[in-house]
Amino acid sequence: MIPRLKKISKVTEQHLNKEQFLEVHNSLSPLKLKATIFLLSRFRIEKATLFKDDNWSIDKLRRPFIFWLTSLSSDKKKV
C-alpha cells in the first residue's frame, strides 16, 4: 500500500496582504523579476480593475503583475 501524503494548503489559496504577496512573488521569481513595494503600489493604481478588495491573491494577480512588470522599461522600474 502506498502511504498518502497530507494535503498542504498552498500559499496561493490564502488571502495575502501586499507585503506577503511581495515576499511570495520574490521567492518564486528570478532576479530580473524581483519587485518592490513601490512597484506593487504602482501596479495597483494602474490596474485598479483587478482589485475588488485588499486581497493580493497569488493565483489572480501574479501573472498580470509579471506581464505588467516585464512591459516596464528599466528606467520606470527604478523610479
Helices and strands as residue ranges (DSSP letters): G 11-13, H 18-28, G 31-33, H 37-46, G 48-50, H 58-71, H 74-78
